[in-house]
Amino acid sequence: MSNQNDFSGLNILTLIFGISSLWDGFTTVFGTISIFNNDGLPQIVASLLLAAIILGLLYNSSNIYNYDDDIIGVSLKLLWILAFLYDLTTSYMGNSSFLITNVNPSQIQKFVLLGLTFFVSSSPILLSLMISKD
């Protein structure tokens, strides 16, 4: 009976991380567009492409970190680190644009925004780890 409860709890957590990962992708797109400072078609396409690459790398965290330490494995791990840093930056910018309406956010707003960004950006990584355990 406890295995069934654990399983349903994991399903709920997987669903939450999945939804949060979608939000992460959305804020990454929006943050990248704001970096380009232009919302033309080429910038939107580039932002969508970058977000797909970022989410793809983060979603495959478990596979990447279990890869051999040959040139491909080391390259993937370096790209993963860059992807996570890029994701944190652009997600912060996207979350800030959507959630904080005043020009000068308070310290507590910045703190909550940092926490939200870290949790949301970690979602595809945690989802990868949970799915790889199955």
N, C-alpha and C positions, 0 to 999 in steps of 0.2 A: 504494500500500500504506500509506503514512503517513497518508493521508486517512482510511482505514478505522480505523486505530488511534486517531486523534484523535477520530473520531466515536464509537467505543465508549467512550473515556475521558470524553467529554462526556456520554454517556448515563448512565454510572455517577455522574458528578458531579451531573447533573440528578436522578437518583434519590435521592442522598444529600441534596441540598438540599430535595427534595420531602418526604422523611421528616422531616428536621429542621424543615421548615415546619409539618408536622402537630404535632410536639412543641411548637413555638412557639405554635400555636393552643391546644393543651391547657394549657400553662402560663399562657397569657393568661387562659383561662377560670378556671383554679384561682386565679390571682393576683387576679382581679377578685372572685371569691367571697370571698377572704380580706379584701379591702378592705371589702366589704359587711359582713363579720363575721357572716354569716348564710348558711346553705345551704338556705334555703327555695326553693320553686318559682319565685317571681318573681325572686329573685336569680340562680338558675341560668339562667333564660331570658334575663335581661338580660345576664348574663356571656357566654352563647353568642352573643347578638346582637352585643355589642360585639366579641367575638373575630372574628366573621365580617366585620364592618366593617373592623377593623384588618387582618386578613389580606387582605381584598379590596383595600384601599388599598396595602398593601405589595406584594402580588402584581402590582399594576398600576403599579409604580414607573416602569418604562420609558415606559409610555403617559402617565403623569401628567407626567413631566419633559420629555416631548416635546410636550406640549400648548401651544397658543399662550398668550402672556402676557396674555390678556384676563381679565375678572373671574372667569370660570369656571376658567381655568387657574391663576390666582393663588390662588383659593379652594381648589382641589384640592391645590396644593403646600403651602399652610398646613395643611390637614387631614392631609396626608401626614406633615408634620413632627410634628404633635401625635400622630398614630397611632404613629409610630416611638418617640417618647418614652414614650407610654403602654405600648406593647409592651415596651420595655426594663424599665420599672418592674414591670409585672405578671408578665412572664416571670422576672425576678429573684426576685420573691416566690414564684412557683410552683416554680421550680427549687430555691430555698432550702428550701421546705417538703418537697419530695420527696427531695432529695439530702443535706441536712445534718441529722443527727438530734440533734446536741447543741445546747443552748440558746445557748452562747457559742462560735460558730465561730472558729477560728484565723484569723490574717491570710492564711495561704496558702489556706485554704478559701474565704475571701471573694474572694481574687484569682482563683482558679480558677472560682468561681461567676460572677464578673463576666465573665471571658473566655468561658465557656460561654454565658452569657446574650447577650453581644454577637454571638457566632457564630450562635447559634440564631435570634436576632431578625433577623439579616442574611440568613438563608436565603431568605425569600420575595422579598427585594429582588434577591439574586443570581440566583435562579431566574427572576425577571422579566427581568433583563438577558440571561441566557443564552437564554431562549426567544425574546426579541425579535430576537436575532441570526440566528435560523433563517429 
